[in-house]
């Protein structure tokens, strides 16, 4: 009998996260969902970045890729998500040191709009399963081959409920999953999702970054690149010429708070009872 490994991959617009359970041990991997096609890349690959060869083409994934190569499309059935999922699986197999014929049980999340549509859901599943063909790829010059069958498709934002079922089984809960591109809403009665409440807004973090870039330009007369905006948002302040603008700390916090309020207003307009909010993830 083959050995079995359980893998779950959350491939978001901002970051790809993977977790595996094998022989009683847990393994994790995370990297930015950014991809650039390259050719004969000669530079050293830095941590949290991966050089991937797939069907004769080479791609660079992760931190070494500019923010300009982030994916802003609504579709997850794309090459960047395809390769990010496979790269996460390869990293987890390597960390767990599994045999080459290990039986992979995989769960992958999909947008609610894809999950609710039977045709889109099946197309996404077939993409992940590589149309039934064995997956062959190189990750940082290491070869991987694995088969994916009977993949489980989950929907975004459900993890909080099913990670703590005892905490939510007697409550009505609204989960707001704030991603890079979208904010996803779903109401749960106990641990049962309510289909009518599954809605998506375009109020992801990229919207906040766009507002932040505009504000910095207007207030400080500086145009900030996508890479620098990411740093500003992470650090919570804006600096130029080696000087931190102290007033920017308050401005950025106020902008974050207003963005959350905008998400709440969207929920109210969508007839979601915000007094039931229990978690914002």
DAGIJO-V359941 format. One record per residue. N is the residue number from 0. NEAR is the number of other C-alpha atoms within 8 Angstrom. Layout:
n = (N | N)
near = (NEAR | NEAR)
This chain:
n = (0 | 1 | 2 | 3 | 4 | 5 | 6 | 7 | 8 | 9 | 10 | 11 | 12 | 13 | 14 | 15 | 16 | 17 | 18 | 19 | 20 | 21 | 22 | 23 | 24 | 25 | 26 | 27 | 28 | 29 | 30 | 31 | 32 | 33 | 34 | 35 | 36 | 37 | 38 | 39 | 40 | 41 | 42 | 43 | 44 | 45 | 46 | 47 | 48 | 49 | 50 | 51 | 52 | 53 | 54 | 55 | 56 | 57 | 58 | 59 | 60 | 61 | 62 | 63 | 64 | 65 | 66 | 67 | 68 | 69 | 70 | 71 | 72 | 73 | 74 | 75 | 76 | 77 | 78 | 79 | 80 | 81 | 82 | 83 | 84 | 85 | 86 | 87 | 88 | 89 | 90 | 91 | 92 | 93 | 94 | 95 | 96 | 97 | 98 | 99 | 100 | 101 | 102 | 103 | 104 | 105 | 106 | 107 | 108 | 109 | 110 | 111 | 112 | 113 | 114 | 115 | 116 | 117 | 118 | 119 | 120 | 121 | 122 | 123 | 124 | 125 | 126 | 127 | 128 | 129 | 130 | 131 | 132 | 133 | 134 | 135 | 136 | 137 | 138 | 139 | 140 | 141 | 142 | 143 | 144 | 145 | 146 | 147 | 148 | 149 | 150 | 151 | 152 | 153 | 154 | 155 | 156 | 157 | 158 | 159 | 160 | 161 | 162 | 163 | 164 | 165 | 166 | 167 | 168 | 169 | 170 | 171 | 172 | 173 | 174 | 175 | 176 | 177 | 178 | 179 | 180 | 181 | 182 | 183 | 184 | 185 | 186 | 187 | 188 | 189 | 190 | 191 | 192 | 193 | 194 | 195 | 196 | 197 | 198 | 199 | 200 | 201 | 202 | 203 | 204 | 205 | 206 | 207 | 208 | 209 | 210 | 211 | 212 | 213 | 214 | 215 | 216 | 217 | 218 | 219 | 220 | 221 | 222 | 223 | 224 | 225 | 226 | 227 | 228 | 229 | 230 | 231 | 232 | 233 | 234 | 235 | 236 | 237 | 238 | 239 | 240 | 241 | 242 | 243 | 244 | 245 | 246 | 247 | 248 | 249 | 250 | 251 | 252 | 253 | 254 | 255 | 256 | 257 | 258 | 259 | 260 | 261 | 262 | 263 | 264 | 265 | 266 | 267 | 268 | 269 | 270 | 271 | 272 | 273 | 274 | 275 | 276 | 277 | 278 | 279 | 280)
near = (2 | 6 | 7 | 9 | 12 | 10 | 13 | 10 | 15 | 9 | 13 | 10 | 12 | 11 | 10 | 16 | 13 | 14 | 12 | 12 | 11 | 10 | 5 | 5 | 6 | 8 | 10 | 9 | 10 | 10 | 11 | 11 | 17 | 15 | 12 | 9 | 8 | 8 | 7 | 4 | 5 | 4 | 4 | 4 | 8 | 7 | 5 | 9 | 12 | 11 | 13 | 14 | 11 | 10 | 6 | 5 | 8 | 11 | 13 | 14 | 16 | 13 | 11 | 8 | 11 | 10 | 9 | 6 | 9 | 11 | 8 | 6 | 5 | 5 | 5 | 9 | 9 | 7 | 6 | 10 | 11 | 11 | 8 | 12 | 12 | 8 | 10 | 14 | 11 | 10 | 9 | 14 | 9 | 8 | 7 | 8 | 6 | 7 | 5 | 6 | 7 | 10 | 8 | 10 | 12 | 12 | 11 | 12 | 11 | 12 | 9 | 12 | 8 | 11 | 13 | 7 | 8 | 8 | 6 | 9 | 13 | 8 | 9 | 11 | 11 | 10 | 10 | 11 | 13 | 10 | 7 | 9 | 7 | 9 | 10 | 10 | 11 | 12 | 13 | 8 | 7 | 6 | 8 | 10 | 9 | 9 | 10 | 14 | 7 | 7 | 12 | 8 | 11 | 10 | 10 | 11 | 12 | 9 | 7 | 9 | 9 | 8 | 6 | 8 | 9 | 6 | 7 | 12 | 9 | 8 | 8 | 10 | 13 | 13 | 17 | 12 | 11 | 12 | 12 | 10 | 14 | 12 | 14 | 16 | 14 | 14 | 12 | 12 | 12 | 10 | 10 | 6 | 8 | 10 | 6 | 5 | 9 | 11 | 10 | 10 | 9 | 8 | 12 | 13 | 11 | 9 | 10 | 12 | 11 | 8 | 8 | 11 | 11 | 8 | 8 | 12 | 11 | 8 | 6 | 6 | 7 | 7 | 7 | 9 | 6 | 9 | 9 | 8 | 12 | 10 | 8 | 10 | 10 | 6 | 6 | 10 | 12 | 10 | 8 | 7 | 4 | 5 | 6 | 8 | 10 | 8 | 6 | 10 | 11 | 8 | 8 | 12 | 9 | 8 | 10 | 9 | 8 | 8 | 9 | 8 | 8 | 8 | 10 | 9 | 8 | 9 | 12 | 10 | 7 | 6 | 6 | 8 | 8 | 9 | 4 | 8 | 10 | 7 | 8 | 8 | 8)
